[in-house]
Amino acid sequence: MSFQQSFKALSDPIRRQILHLLRAGPMAAGDIAQRFDVSGATISHHLSILRDAGLVLDEKKGKYIYYELNMSVVD
């Protein structure tokens, strides 16, 4: 993870809103997508950028993927 990736991830308002949502705790990708008026594919893309920047962690549980803040980076 580089500073450039982190700043790119934080440059988009939707990604900042996703991080704000995840402050309350882990959420399934579908639950995150329901909060926005964009396609699921768009949210998936934003989540990928956040994950690649190391800002969120993902964990597959059954058929769902849950995302949570990477607290070691946030701190």
All heavy atoms as a GROMACS GRO file, in nm:
protein
  590
    1MET      N    1   0.085  -0.118   0.000
    1MET     CA    2   0.000   0.000   0.000
    1MET      C    3   0.089   0.123   0.000
    1MET      O    4   0.181   0.135   0.079
    1MET     CB    5  -0.090  -0.004   0.122
    1MET     CG    6  -0.142   0.128   0.166
    1MET     SD    7  -0.234   0.125   0.319
    1MET     CE    8  -0.120   0.051   0.431
    2SER      N    9   0.060   0.214  -0.090
    2SER     CA   10   0.138   0.337  -0.097
    2SER      C   11   0.050   0.456  -0.060
    2SER      O   12  -0.072   0.446  -0.057
    2SER     CB   13   0.192   0.355  -0.239
    2SER     OG   14   0.086   0.383  -0.329
    3PHE      N   15   0.116   0.566  -0.032
    3PHE     CA   16   0.041   0.688  -0.004
    3PHE      C   17  -0.045   0.727  -0.123
    3PHE      O   18  -0.156   0.775  -0.108
    3PHE     CB   19   0.135   0.803   0.033
    3PHE     CG   20   0.192   0.792   0.171
    3PHE    CD1   21   0.327   0.779   0.191
    3PHE    CD2   22   0.108   0.795   0.281
    3PHE    CE1   23   0.379   0.769   0.318
    3PHE    CE2   24   0.158   0.784   0.410
    3PHE     CZ   25   0.295   0.772   0.428
    4GLN      N   26   0.011   0.705  -0.243
    4GLN     CA   27  -0.063   0.740  -0.364
    4GLN      C   28  -0.194   0.661  -0.372
    4GLN      O   29  -0.298   0.718  -0.403
    4GLN     CB   30   0.023   0.714  -0.487
    4GLN     CG   31  -0.043   0.756  -0.617
    4GLN     CD   32   0.046   0.734  -0.737
    4GLN    OE1   33   0.153   0.674  -0.727
    4GLN    NE2   34   0.003   0.783  -0.850
    5GLN      N   35  -0.189   0.531  -0.343
    5GLN     CA   36  -0.311   0.449  -0.344
    5GLN      C   37  -0.409   0.497  -0.238
    5GLN      O   38  -0.529   0.503  -0.262
    5GLN     CB   39  -0.278   0.302  -0.318
    5GLN     CG   40  -0.222   0.229  -0.437
    5GLN     CD   41  -0.193   0.085  -0.400
    5GLN    OE1   42  -0.121   0.058  -0.305
    5GLN    NE2   43  -0.251  -0.007  -0.475
    6SER      N   44  -0.359   0.530  -0.121
    6SER     CA   45  -0.446   0.576  -0.013
    6SER      C   46  -0.514   0.707  -0.050
    6SER      O   47  -0.635   0.724  -0.030
    6SER     CB   48  -0.367   0.595   0.116
    6SER     OG   49  -0.315   0.472   0.159
    7PHE      N   50  -0.438   0.802  -0.104
    7PHE     CA   51  -0.497   0.930  -0.141
    7PHE      C   52  -0.596   0.914  -0.256
    7PHE      O   53  -0.700   0.980  -0.258
    7PHE     CB   54  -0.388   1.031  -0.175
    7PHE     CG   55  -0.318   1.084  -0.055
    7PHE    CD1   56  -0.181   1.069  -0.041
    7PHE    CD2   57  -0.387   1.148   0.047
    7PHE    CE1   58  -0.115   1.117   0.071
    7PHE    CE2   59  -0.323   1.196   0.160
    7PHE     CZ   60  -0.186   1.180   0.171
    8LYS      N   61  -0.565   0.826  -0.350
    8LYS     CA   62  -0.659   0.801  -0.460
    8LYS      C   63  -0.788   0.743  -0.403
    8LYS      O   64  -0.898   0.784  -0.442
    8LYS     CB   65  -0.599   0.704  -0.562
    8LYS     CG   66  -0.696   0.670  -0.673
    8LYS     CD   67  -0.642   0.564  -0.767
    8LYS     CE   68  -0.751   0.527  -0.867
    8LYS     NZ   69  -0.712   0.415  -0.951
    9ALA      N   70  -0.777   0.650  -0.311
    9ALA     CA   71  -0.895   0.587  -0.251
    9ALA      C   72  -0.979   0.690  -0.176
    9ALA      O   73  -1.102   0.686  -0.181
    9ALA     CB   74  -0.854   0.473  -0.159
   10LEU      N   75  -0.914   0.783  -0.109
   10LEU     CA   76  -0.985   0.882  -0.029
   10LEU      C   77  -1.035   1.001  -0.112
   10LEU      O   78  -1.112   1.082  -0.062
   10LEU     CB   79  -0.894   0.933   0.082
   10LEU     CG   80  -0.857   0.829   0.188
   10LEU    CD1   81  -0.751   0.885   0.281
   10LEU    CD2   82  -0.979   0.784   0.264
   11SER      N   83  -0.996   1.008  -0.238
   11SER     CA   84  -1.033   1.123  -0.320
   11SER      C   85  -1.179   1.119  -0.366
   11SER      O   86  -1.232   1.221  -0.408
   11SER     CB   87  -0.941   1.133  -0.443
   11SER     OG   88  -0.968   1.025  -0.533
   12ASP      N   89  -1.243   1.005  -0.358
   12ASP     CA   90  -1.380   0.992  -0.407
   12ASP      C   91  -1.479   1.002  -0.292
   12ASP      O   92  -1.464   0.935  -0.190
   12ASP     CB   93  -1.396   0.858  -0.478
   12ASP     CG   94  -1.530   0.847  -0.546
   12ASP    OD1   95  -1.628   0.811  -0.477
   12ASP    OD2   96  -1.537   0.876  -0.666
   13PRO      N   97  -1.584   1.084  -0.306
   13PRO     CA   98  -1.681   1.100  -0.197
   13PRO      C   99  -1.756   0.971  -0.163
   13PRO      O  100  -1.787   0.948  -0.045
   13PRO     CB  101  -1.776   1.208  -0.246
   13PRO     CG  102  -1.744   1.233  -0.388
   13PRO     CD  103  -1.611   1.173  -0.418
   14ILE      N  104  -1.783   0.886  -0.260
   14ILE     CA  105  -1.854   0.760  -0.230
   14ILE      C  106  -1.765   0.671  -0.144
   14ILE      O  107  -1.812   0.611  -0.047
   14ILE     CB  108  -1.897   0.687  -0.359
   14ILE    CG1  109  -2.010   0.766  -0.426
   14ILE    CG2  110  -1.941   0.544  -0.328
   14ILE    CD1  111  -2.060   0.704  -0.556
   15ARG      N  112  -1.637   0.665  -0.175
   15ARG     CA  113  -1.546   0.582  -0.095
   15ARG      C  114  -1.534   0.636   0.048
   15ARG      O  115  -1.529   0.559   0.143
   15ARG     CB  116  -1.410   0.570  -0.164
   15ARG     CG  117  -1.420   0.489  -0.292
   15ARG     CD  118  -1.285   0.451  -0.346
   15ARG     NE  119  -1.214   0.558  -0.412
   15ARG     CZ  120  -1.219   0.582  -0.542
   15ARG    NH1  121  -1.293   0.508  -0.622
   15ARG    NH2  122  -1.149   0.682  -0.593
   16ARG      N  123  -1.532   0.768   0.061
   16ARG     CA  124  -1.529   0.826   0.197
   16ARG      C  125  -1.658   0.793   0.272
   16ARG      O  126  -1.654   0.764   0.392
   16ARG     CB  127  -1.506   0.977   0.190
   16ARG     CG  128  -1.365   1.014   0.145
   16ARG     CD  129  -1.333   1.160   0.168
   16ARG     NE  130  -1.427   1.252   0.107
   16ARG     CZ  131  -1.415   1.304  -0.014
   16ARG    NH1  132  -1.311   1.272  -0.090
   16ARG    NH2  133  -1.506   1.389  -0.061
   17GLN      N  134  -1.771   0.793   0.203
   17GLN     CA  135  -1.898   0.757   0.267
   17GLN      C  136  -1.898   0.609   0.308
   17GLN      O  137  -1.950   0.574   0.414
   17GLN     CB  138  -2.015   0.784   0.173
   17GLN     CG  139  -2.043   0.931   0.153
   17GLN     CD  140  -2.154   0.954   0.051
   17GLN    OE1  141  -2.234   0.867   0.022
   17GLN    NE2  142  -2.157   1.073  -0.006
   18ILE      N  143  -1.840   0.523   0.225
   18ILE     CA  144  -1.830   0.381   0.259
   18ILE      C  145  -1.747   0.365   0.387
   18ILE      O  146  -1.786   0.290   0.478
   18ILE     CB  147  -1.770   0.299   0.143
   18ILE    CG1  148  -1.868   0.293   0.026
   18ILE    CG2  149  -1.731   0.158   0.189
   18ILE    CD1  150  -1.810   0.234  -0.102
   19LEU      N  151  -1.635   0.434   0.395
   19LEU     CA  152  -1.552   0.426   0.516
   19LEU      C  153  -1.629   0.475   0.638
   19LEU      O  154  -1.619   0.416   0.746
   19LEU     CB  155  -1.424   0.508   0.498
   19LEU     CG  156  -1.324   0.453   0.396
   19LEU    CD1  157  -1.210   0.552   0.376
   19LEU    CD2  158  -1.273   0.317   0.435
   20HIS      N  159  -1.708   0.580   0.619
   20HIS     CA  160  -1.790   0.632   0.730
   20HIS      C  161  -1.891   0.526   0.775
   20HIS      O  162  -1.910   0.506   0.896
   20HIS     CB  163  -1.860   0.761   0.687
   20HIS     CG  164  -1.940   0.823   0.796
   20HIS    ND1  165  -1.883   0.891   0.901
   20HIS    CD2  166  -2.073   0.826   0.818
   20HIS    CE1  167  -1.978   0.933   0.982
   20HIS    NE2  168  -2.095   0.895   0.934
   21LEU      N  169  -1.955   0.458   0.680
   21LEU     CA  170  -2.050   0.351   0.714
   21LEU      C  171  -1.982   0.239   0.794
   21LEU      O  172  -2.039   0.185   0.889
   21LEU     CB  173  -2.111   0.290   0.589
   21LEU     CG  174  -2.217   0.369   0.514
   21LEU    CD1  175  -2.253   0.299   0.384
   21LEU    CD2  176  -2.341   0.385   0.601
   22LEU      N  177  -1.861   0.205   0.753
   22LEU     CA  178  -1.791   0.093   0.815
   22LEU      C  179  -1.738   0.126   0.954
   22LEU      O  180  -1.695   0.037   1.027
   22LEU     CB  181  -1.677   0.044   0.725
   22LEU     CG  182  -1.722  -0.020   0.593
   22LEU    CD1  183  -1.601  -0.052   0.506
   22LEU    CD2  184  -1.807  -0.143   0.619
   23ARG      N  185  -1.745   0.252   0.993
   23ARG     CA  186  -1.705   0.289   1.130
   23ARG      C  187  -1.795   0.220   1.232
   23ARG      O  188  -1.751   0.191   1.343
   23ARG     CB  189  -1.712   0.439   1.149
   23ARG     CG  190  -1.599   0.513   1.079
   23ARG     CD  191  -1.611   0.663   1.087
   23ARG     NE  192  -1.628   0.708   1.224
   23ARG     CZ  193  -1.676   0.827   1.257
   23ARG    NH1  194  -1.712   0.912   1.163
   23ARG    NH2  195  -1.687   0.862   1.382
   24ALA      N  196  -1.919   0.190   1.193
   24ALA     CA  197  -2.014   0.125   1.285
   24ALA      C  198  -1.987  -0.024   1.298
   24ALA      O  199  -2.038  -0.087   1.390
   24ALA     CB  200  -2.157   0.149   1.237
   25GLY      N  201  -1.909  -0.081   1.207
   25GLY     CA  202  -1.878  -0.223   1.213
   25GLY      C  203  -1.886  -0.286   1.075
   25GLY      O  204  -1.921  -0.221   0.977
   26PRO      N  205  -1.852  -0.414   1.066
   26PRO     CA  206  -1.852  -0.484   0.937
   26PRO      C  207  -1.989  -0.483   0.871
   26PRO      O  208  -2.092  -0.486   0.939
   26PRO     CB  209  -1.811  -0.627   0.973
   26PRO     CG  210  -1.745  -0.617   1.106
   26PRO     CD  211  -1.810  -0.502   1.176
   27MET      N  212  -1.988  -0.476   0.739
   27MET     CA  213  -2.111  -0.478   0.661
   27MET      C  214  -2.092  -0.565   0.537
   27MET      O  215  -1.983  -0.568   0.480
   27MET     CB  216  -2.150  -0.337   0.614
   27MET     CG  217  -2.192  -0.243   0.723
   27MET     SD  218  -2.235  -0.079   0.657
   27MET     CE  219  -2.390  -0.116   0.576
   28ALA      N  220  -2.200  -0.631   0.498
   28ALA     CA  221  -2.198  -0.709   0.374
   28ALA      C  222  -2.198  -0.612   0.255
   28ALA      O  223  -2.252  -0.502   0.263
   28ALA     CB  224  -2.320  -0.801   0.366
   29ALA      N  225  -2.137  -0.655   0.146
   29ALA     CA  226  -2.129  -0.571   0.027
   29ALA      C  227  -2.268  -0.529  -0.020
   29ALA      O  228  -2.288  -0.413  -0.059
   29ALA     CB  229  -2.055  -0.645  -0.084
   30GLY      N  230  -2.364  -0.618  -0.016
   30GLY     CA  231  -2.500  -0.585  -0.058
   30GLY      C  232  -2.564  -0.479   0.029
   30GLY      O  233  -2.638  -0.392  -0.020
   31ASP      N  234  -2.537  -0.484   0.159
   31ASP     CA  235  -2.590  -0.383   0.251
   31ASP      C  236  -2.529  -0.246   0.223
   31ASP      O  237  -2.596  -0.144   0.233
   31ASP     CB  238  -2.566  -0.423   0.396
   31ASP     CG  239  -2.643  -0.548   0.436
   31ASP    OD1  240  -2.747  -0.576   0.373
   31ASP    OD2  241  -2.599  -0.617   0.529
   32ILE      N  242  -2.401  -0.246   0.189
   32ILE     CA  243  -2.335  -0.120   0.154
   32ILE      C  244  -2.396  -0.065   0.025
   32ILE      O  245  -2.431   0.052   0.017
   32ILE     CB  246  -2.183  -0.141   0.137
   32ILE    CG1  247  -2.119  -0.181   0.271
   32ILE    CG2  248  -2.116  -0.015   0.080
   32ILE    CD1  249  -1.976  -0.229   0.260
   33ALA      N  250  -2.414  -0.151  -0.074
   33ALA     CA  251  -2.467  -0.108  -0.204
   33ALA      C  252  -2.607  -0.049  -0.191
   33ALA      O  253  -2.641   0.044  -0.265
   33ALA     CB  254  -2.467  -0.226  -0.301
   34GLN      N  255  -2.688  -0.100  -0.099
   34GLN     CA  256  -2.824  -0.049  -0.082
   34GLN      C  257  -2.827   0.096  -0.036
   34GLN      O  258  -2.926   0.165  -0.054
   34GLN     CB  259  -2.901  -0.134   0.018
   34GLN     CG  260  -2.938  -0.270  -0.034
   34GLN     CD  261  -3.012  -0.352   0.070
   34GLN    OE1  262  -3.012  -0.321   0.189
   34GLN    NE2  263  -3.078  -0.458   0.024
   35ARG      N  264  -2.719   0.144   0.022
   35ARG     CA  265  -2.714   0.280   0.075
   35ARG      C  266  -2.686   0.386  -0.032
   35ARG      O  267  -2.687   0.505  -0.003
   35ARG     CB  268  -2.606   0.292   0.183
   35ARG     CG  269  -2.615   0.191   0.293
   35ARG     CD  270  -2.716   0.237   0.396
   35ARG     NE  271  -2.720   0.144   0.507
   35ARG     CZ  272  -2.695   0.176   0.631
   35ARG    NH1  273  -2.665   0.299   0.663
   35ARG    NH2  274  -2.704   0.085   0.726
   36PHE      N  275  -2.655   0.341  -0.154
   36PHE     CA  276  -2.614   0.434  -0.260
   36PHE      C  277  -2.701   0.416  -0.383
   36PHE      O  278  -2.753   0.309  -0.409
   36PHE     CB  279  -2.467   0.409  -0.297
   36PHE     CG  280  -2.372   0.434  -0.183
   36PHE    CD1  281  -2.335   0.330  -0.100
   36PHE    CD2  282  -2.322   0.561  -0.159
   36PHE    CE1  283  -2.248   0.352   0.007
   36PHE    CE2  284  -2.236   0.584  -0.054
   36PHE     CZ  285  -2.199   0.480   0.030
   37ASP      N  286  -2.712   0.524  -0.457
   37ASP     CA  287  -2.792   0.523  -0.580
   37ASP      C  288  -2.702   0.500  -0.702
   37ASP      O  289  -2.703   0.579  -0.797
   37ASP     CB  290  -2.869   0.655  -0.593
   37ASP     CG  291  -2.973   0.650  -0.703
   37ASP    OD1  292  -3.022   0.540  -0.733
   37ASP    OD2  293  -3.004   0.757  -0.758
   38VAL      N  294  -2.621   0.395  -0.694
   38VAL     CA  295  -2.534   0.353  -0.804
   38VAL      C  296  -2.544   0.202  -0.815
   38VAL      O  297  -2.597   0.135  -0.726
   38VAL     CB  298  -2.387   0.398  -0.784
   38VAL    CG1  299  -2.375   0.550  -0.784
   38VAL    CG2  300  -2.329   0.341  -0.658
   39SER      N  301  -2.491   0.147  -0.922
   39SER     CA  302  -2.501   0.002  -0.944
   39SER      C  303  -2.414  -0.075  -0.844
   39SER      O  304  -2.318  -0.022  -0.788
   39SER     CB  305  -2.458  -0.033  -1.086
   39SER     OG  306  -2.319  -0.016  -1.101
   40GLY      N  307  -2.449  -0.201  -0.826
   40GLY     CA  308  -2.370  -0.289  -0.740
   40GLY      C  309  -2.228  -0.303  -0.792
   40GLY      O  310  -2.133  -0.313  -0.714
   41ALA      N  311  -2.214  -0.304  -0.925
   41ALA     CA  312  -2.081  -0.314  -0.985
   41ALA      C  313  -1.995  -0.193  -0.950
   41ALA      O  314  -1.875  -0.205  -0.926
   41ALA     CB  315  -2.092  -0.329  -1.136
   42THR      N  316  -2.057  -0.076  -0.945
   42THR     CA  317  -1.984   0.045  -0.909
   42THR      C  318  -1.937   0.039  -0.765
   42THR      O  319  -1.822   0.073  -0.734
   42THR     CB  320  -2.072   0.170  -0.932
   42THR    OG1  321  -2.108   0.176  -1.070
   42THR    CG2  322  -2.001   0.297  -0.891
   43ILE      N  323  -2.023  -0.007  -0.675
   43ILE     CA  324  -1.985  -0.021  -0.534
   43ILE      C  325  -1.874  -0.125  -0.521
   43ILE      O  326  -1.777  -0.106  -0.446
   43ILE     CB  327  -2.106  -0.057  -0.446
   43ILE    CG1  328  -2.206   0.059  -0.444
   43ILE    CG2  329  -2.064  -0.095  -0.305
   43ILE    CD1  330  -2.152   0.188  -0.384
   44SER      N  331  -1.886  -0.234  -0.595
   44SER     CA  332  -1.782  -0.337  -0.594
   44SER      C  333  -1.647  -0.278  -0.635
   44SER      O  334  -1.543  -0.308  -0.575
   44SER     CB  335  -1.821  -0.452  -0.686
   44SER     OG  336  -1.722  -0.550  -0.688
   45HIS      N  337  -1.649  -0.194  -0.738
   45HIS     CA  338  -1.526  -0.128  -0.783
   45HIS      C  339  -1.468  -0.039  -0.673
   45HIS      O  340  -1.347  -0.042  -0.646
   45HIS     CB  341  -1.555  -0.047  -0.909
   45HIS     CG  342  -1.439   0.032  -0.959
   45HIS    ND1  343  -1.329  -0.026  -1.018
   45HIS    CD2  344  -1.414   0.165  -0.955
   45HIS    CE1  345  -1.241   0.067  -1.050
   45HIS    NE2  346  -1.291   0.185  -1.012
   46HIS      N  347  -1.553   0.040  -0.608
   46HIS     CA  348  -1.507   0.126  -0.499
   46HIS      C  349  -1.450   0.043  -0.384
   46HIS      O  350  -1.346   0.078  -0.327
   46HIS     CB  351  -1.622   0.212  -0.447
   46HIS     CG  352  -1.660   0.324  -0.538
   46HIS    ND1  353  -1.572   0.422  -0.580
   46HIS    CD2  354  -1.779   0.356  -0.596
   46HIS    CE1  355  -1.633   0.509  -0.657
   46HIS    NE2  356  -1.760   0.471  -0.670
   47LEU      N  357  -1.516  -0.068  -0.351
   47LEU     CA  358  -1.466  -0.154  -0.244
   47LEU      C  359  -1.331  -0.215  -0.280
   47LEU      O  360  -1.243  -0.229  -0.195
   47LEU     CB  361  -1.568  -0.263  -0.212
   47LEU     CG  362  -1.694  -0.213  -0.140
   47LEU    CD1  363  -1.802  -0.321  -0.140
   47LEU    CD2  364  -1.661  -0.170   0.002
   48SER      N  365  -1.312  -0.249  -0.407
   48SER     CA  366  -1.184  -0.304  -0.452
   48SER      C  367  -1.072  -0.202  -0.436
   48SER      O  368  -0.961  -0.236  -0.394
   48SER     CB  369  -1.193  -0.348  -0.598
   48SER     OG  370  -1.278  -0.457  -0.612
   49ILE      N  371  -1.101  -0.078  -0.470
   49ILE     CA  372  -1.000   0.028  -0.456
   49ILE      C  373  -0.965   0.047  -0.309
   49ILE      O  374  -0.847   0.058  -0.273
   49ILE     CB  375  -1.050   0.159  -0.520
   49ILE    CG1  376  -1.053   0.143  -0.672
   49ILE    CG2  377  -0.961   0.277  -0.480
   49ILE    CD1  378  -1.118   0.256  -0.747
   50LEU      N  379  -1.066   0.048  -0.223
   50LEU     CA  380  -1.041   0.062  -0.079
   50LEU      C  381  -0.961  -0.056  -0.025
   50LEU      O  382  -0.870  -0.038   0.057
   50LEU     CB  383  -1.173   0.076  -0.003
   50LEU     CG  384  -1.249   0.207  -0.026
   50LEU    CD1  385  -1.389   0.198   0.033
   50LEU    CD2  386  -1.172   0.325   0.034
   51ARG      N  387  -0.993  -0.177  -0.071
   51ARG     CA  388  -0.920  -0.296  -0.027
   51ARG      C  389  -0.776  -0.291  -0.077
   51ARG      O  390  -0.682  -0.318  -0.001
   51ARG     CB  391  -0.990  -0.422  -0.078
   51ARG     CG  392  -0.925  -0.550  -0.026
   51ARG     CD  393  -0.982  -0.675  -0.090
   51ARG     NE  394  -0.953  -0.671  -0.232
   51ARG     CZ  395  -1.044  -0.684  -0.327
   51ARG    NH1  396  -1.170  -0.705  -0.299
   51ARG    NH2  397  -1.010  -0.678  -0.454
   52ASP      N  398  -0.757  -0.257  -0.204
   52ASP     CA  399  -0.621  -0.251  -0.260
   52ASP      C  400  -0.535  -0.145  -0.191
   52ASP      O  401  -0.413  -0.160  -0.182
   52ASP     CB  402  -0.626  -0.225  -0.410
   52ASP     CG  403  -0.686  -0.342  -0.488
   52ASP    OD1  404  -0.698  -0.453  -0.431
   52ASP    OD2  405  -0.721  -0.321  -0.606
   53ALA      N  406  -0.600  -0.041  -0.142
   53ALA     CA  407  -0.527   0.064  -0.069
   53ALA      C  408  -0.501   0.023   0.076
   53ALA      O  409  -0.432   0.094   0.149
   53ALA     CB  410  -0.605   0.194  -0.074
   54GLY      N  411  -0.558  -0.090   0.118
   54GLY     CA  412  -0.538  -0.138   0.254
   54GLY      C  413  -0.626  -0.071   0.357
   54GLY      O  414  -0.605  -0.086   0.477
   55LEU      N  415  -0.727   0.004   0.312
   55LEU     CA  416  -0.814   0.075   0.406
   55LEU      C  417  -0.925  -0.012   0.460
   55LEU      O  418  -0.978   0.015   0.568
   55LEU     CB  419  -0.873   0.199   0.338
   55LEU     CG  420  -0.769   0.303   0.295
   55LEU    CD1  421  -0.835   0.413   0.214
   55LEU    CD2  422  -0.699   0.361   0.416
   56VAL      N  423  -0.964  -0.116   0.387
   56VAL     CA  424  -1.066  -0.209   0.435
   56VAL      C  425  -1.016  -0.352   0.417
   56VAL      O  426  -0.931  -0.380   0.334
   56VAL     CB  427  -1.203  -0.192   0.362
   56VAL    CG1  428  -1.260  -0.054   0.384
   56VAL    CG2  429  -1.192  -0.223   0.215
   57LEU      N  430  -1.072  -0.439   0.497
   57LEU     CA  431  -1.046  -0.582   0.489
   57LEU      C  432  -1.175  -0.650   0.447
   57LEU      O  433  -1.284  -0.602   0.478
   57LEU     CB  434  -1.002  -0.636   0.625
   57LEU     CG  435  -0.879  -0.569   0.687
   57LEU    CD1  436  -0.861  -0.617   0.830
   57LEU    CD2  437  -0.756  -0.596   0.604
   58ASP      N  438  -1.162  -0.760   0.376
   58ASP     CA  439  -1.282  -0.834   0.337
   58ASP      C  440  -1.272  -0.978   0.384
   58ASP      O  441  -1.162  -1.033   0.398
   58ASP     CB  442  -1.307  -0.827   0.187
   58ASP     CG  443  -1.194  -0.888   0.105
   58ASP    OD1  444  -1.083  -0.905   0.157
   58ASP    OD2  445  -1.217  -0.919  -0.012
   59GLU      N  446  -1.387  -1.035   0.414
   59GLU     CA  447  -1.393  -1.175   0.459
   59GLU      C  448  -1.519  -1.238   0.401
   59GLU      O  449  -1.629  -1.184   0.416
   59GLU     CB  450  -1.398  -1.180   0.612
   59GLU     CG  451  -1.404  -1.321   0.666
   59GLU     CD  452  -1.409  -1.324   0.818
   59GLU    OE1  453  -1.406  -1.218   0.882
   59GLU    OE2  454  -1.419  -1.436   0.871
   60LYS      N  455  -1.500  -1.350   0.336
   60LYS     CA  456  -1.614  -1.421   0.278
   60LYS      C  457  -1.674  -1.512   0.384
   60LYS      O  458  -1.605  -1.591   0.447
   60LYS     CB  459  -1.572  -1.501   0.156
   60LYS     CG  460  -1.689  -1.561   0.083
   60LYS     CD  461  -1.650  -1.615  -0.052
   60LYS     CE  462  -1.778  -1.662  -0.120
   60LYS     NZ  463  -1.758  -1.698  -0.257
   61LYS      N  464  -1.805  -1.498   0.404
   61LYS     CA  465  -1.880  -1.583   0.497
   61LYS      C  466  -1.998  -1.640   0.419
   61LYS      O  467  -2.092  -1.567   0.390
   61LYS     CB  468  -1.930  -1.504   0.618
   61LYS     CG  469  -1.820  -1.452   0.707
   61LYS     CD  470  -1.877  -1.377   0.826
   61LYS     CE  471  -1.766  -1.320   0.912
   61LYS     NZ  472  -1.820  -1.244   1.026
   62GLY      N  473  -1.988  -1.768   0.384
   62GLY     CA  474  -2.091  -1.827   0.302
   62GLY      C  475  -2.090  -1.762   0.164
   62GLY      O  476  -1.987  -1.756   0.099
   63LYS      N  477  -2.205  -1.713   0.123
   63LYS     CA  478  -2.212  -1.651  -0.010
   63LYS      C  479  -2.198  -1.499  -0.004
   63LYS      O  480  -2.212  -1.430  -0.104
   63LYS     CB  481  -2.341  -1.689  -0.081
   63LYS     CG  482  -2.467  -1.645  -0.012
   63LYS     CD  483  -2.589  -1.690  -0.091
   63LYS     CE  484  -2.716  -1.641  -0.024
   63LYS     NZ  485  -2.833  -1.670  -0.104
   64TYR      N  486  -2.168  -1.443   0.112
   64TYR     CA  487  -2.157  -1.299   0.129
   64TYR      C  488  -2.014  -1.258   0.159
   64TYR      O  489  -1.938  -1.333   0.222
   64TYR     CB  490  -2.248  -1.250   0.242
   64TYR     CG  491  -2.393  -1.281   0.218
   64TYR    CD1  492  -2.455  -1.385   0.286
   64TYR    CD2  493  -2.467  -1.208   0.126
   64TYR    CE1  494  -2.588  -1.416   0.263
   64TYR    CE2  495  -2.600  -1.237   0.103
   64TYR     CZ  496  -2.660  -1.342   0.171
   64TYR     OH  497  -2.792  -1.372   0.147
   65ILE      N  498  -1.977  -1.138   0.118
   65ILE     CA  499  -1.848  -1.081   0.151
   65ILE      C  500  -1.872  -0.964   0.245
   65ILE      O  501  -1.950  -0.874   0.215
   65ILE     CB  502  -1.772  -1.033   0.026
   65ILE    CG1  503  -1.748  -1.150  -0.068
   65ILE    CG2  504  -1.640  -0.967   0.065
   65ILE    CD1  505  -1.685  -1.110  -0.201
   66TYR      N  506  -1.806  -0.969   0.360
   66TYR     CA  507  -1.819  -0.864   0.460
   66TYR      C  508  -1.694  -0.777   0.457
   66TYR      O  509  -1.583  -0.827   0.447
   66TYR     CB  510  -1.838  -0.924   0.600
   66TYR     CG  511  -1.975  -0.981   0.619
   66TYR    CD1  512  -2.005  -1.111   0.577
   66TYR    CD2  513  -2.076  -0.905   0.677
   66TYR    CE1  514  -2.132  -1.162   0.592
   66TYR    CE2  515  -2.204  -0.956   0.694
   66TYR     CZ  516  -2.231  -1.084   0.650
   66TYR     OH  517  -2.357  -1.135   0.665
   67TYR      N  518  -1.716  -0.648   0.468
   67TYR     CA  519  -1.606  -0.550   0.468
   67TYR      C  520  -1.601  -0.482   0.603
   67TYR      O  521  -1.704  -0.458   0.665
   67TYR     CB  522  -1.628  -0.447   0.358
   67TYR     CG  523  -1.610  -0.506   0.220
   67TYR    CD1  524  -1.714  -0.568   0.154
   67TYR    CD2  525  -1.485  -0.503   0.157
   67TYR    CE1  526  -1.697  -0.624   0.029
   67TYR    CE2  527  -1.468  -0.558   0.032
   67TYR     CZ  528  -1.574  -0.619  -0.031
   67TYR     OH  529  -1.556  -0.677  -0.154
   68GLU      N  530  -1.479  -0.451   0.646
   68GLU     CA  531  -1.460  -0.379   0.771
   68GLU      C  532  -1.339  -0.289   0.757
   68GLU      O  533  -1.252  -0.313   0.672
   68GLU     CB  534  -1.443  -0.473   0.889
   68GLU     CG  535  -1.320  -0.560   0.882
   68GLU     CD  536  -1.310  -0.653   1.002
   68GLU    OE1  537  -1.319  -0.605   1.116
   68GLU    OE2  538  -1.291  -0.772   0.979
   69LEU      N  539  -1.334  -0.186   0.839
   69LEU     CA  540  -1.218  -0.096   0.838
   69LEU      C  541  -1.093  -0.171   0.882
   69LEU      O  542  -1.098  -0.254   0.972
   69LEU     CB  543  -1.240   0.021   0.933
   69LEU     CG  544  -1.342   0.127   0.893
   69LEU    CD1  545  -1.353   0.231   1.003
   69LEU    CD2  546  -1.303   0.192   0.763
   70ASN      N  547  -0.984  -0.142   0.817
   70ASN     CA  548  -0.854  -0.195   0.859
   70ASN      C  549  -0.802  -0.099   0.966
   70ASN      O  550  -0.746   0.005   0.935
   70ASN     CB  551  -0.759  -0.203   0.741
   70ASN     CG  552  -0.626  -0.262   0.779
   70ASN    OD1  553  -0.598  -0.286   0.896
   70ASN    ND2  554  -0.542  -0.284   0.680
   71MET      N  555  -0.828  -0.133   1.090
   71MET     CA  556  -0.799  -0.042   1.201
   71MET      C  557  -0.650  -0.013   1.216
   71MET      O  558  -0.612   0.092   1.264
   71MET     CB  559  -0.857  -0.096   1.331
   71MET     CG  560  -1.008  -0.101   1.332
   71MET     SD  561  -1.087   0.054   1.284
   71MET     CE  562  -1.049   0.156   1.424
   72SER      N  563  -0.562  -0.103   1.174
   72SER     CA  564  -0.419  -0.077   1.186
   72SER      C  565  -0.378   0.038   1.094
   72SER      O  566  -0.285   0.112   1.126
   72SER     CB  567  -0.339  -0.203   1.154
   72SER     OG  568  -0.357  -0.242   1.020
   73VAL      N  569  -0.448   0.058   0.985
   73VAL     CA  570  -0.418   0.169   0.894
   73VAL      C  571  -0.488   0.295   0.941
   73VAL      O  572  -0.432   0.404   0.939
   73VAL     CB  573  -0.462   0.136   0.749
   73VAL    CG1  574  -0.447   0.257   0.660
   73VAL    CG2  575  -0.380   0.020   0.696
   74VAL      N  576  -0.612   0.281   0.987
   74VAL     CA  577  -0.691   0.396   1.029
   74VAL      C  578  -0.628   0.464   1.150
   74VAL      O  579  -0.625   0.586   1.160
   74VAL     CB  580  -0.836   0.356   1.058
   74VAL    CG1  581  -0.916   0.472   1.115
   74VAL    CG2  582  -0.902   0.302   0.933
   75ASP      N  583  -0.576   0.383   1.243
   75ASP     CA  584  -0.513   0.441   1.363
   75ASP      C  585  -0.389   0.518   1.323
   75ASP      O  586  -0.358   0.621   1.365
   75ASP     CB  587  -0.474   0.332   1.463
   75ASP     CG  588  -0.596   0.272   1.531
   75ASP    OD1  589  -0.702   0.336   1.531
   75ASP    OD2  590  -0.582   0.161   1.583
   0.00000   0.00000   0.00000
